Amino acid sequence: MPRTPAPRSAGILFAILPLAGAIGVGFLGEPVIGLVGGLALAAVLVTLFWLIDRQR
């Protein structure tokens, strides 16, 4: 049976990026925009990780 590489876990991005966005943009007075932006960026990156893992 051929061995396939283990899939990469990118779920940590959903924890780190929204918090980083909220903190980073929070200094400008709009933490909610940073939170939403971080969540959107995490969704895009996790989707890219998933697409790359499907091809491996």
Secondary structure, DSSP 8 states (H G I E B T S, - for coil): ----------TTHHHHHHHHHHHHHHTTT-HHHHHHHHHHHHHHHHHHHHHHHHH-
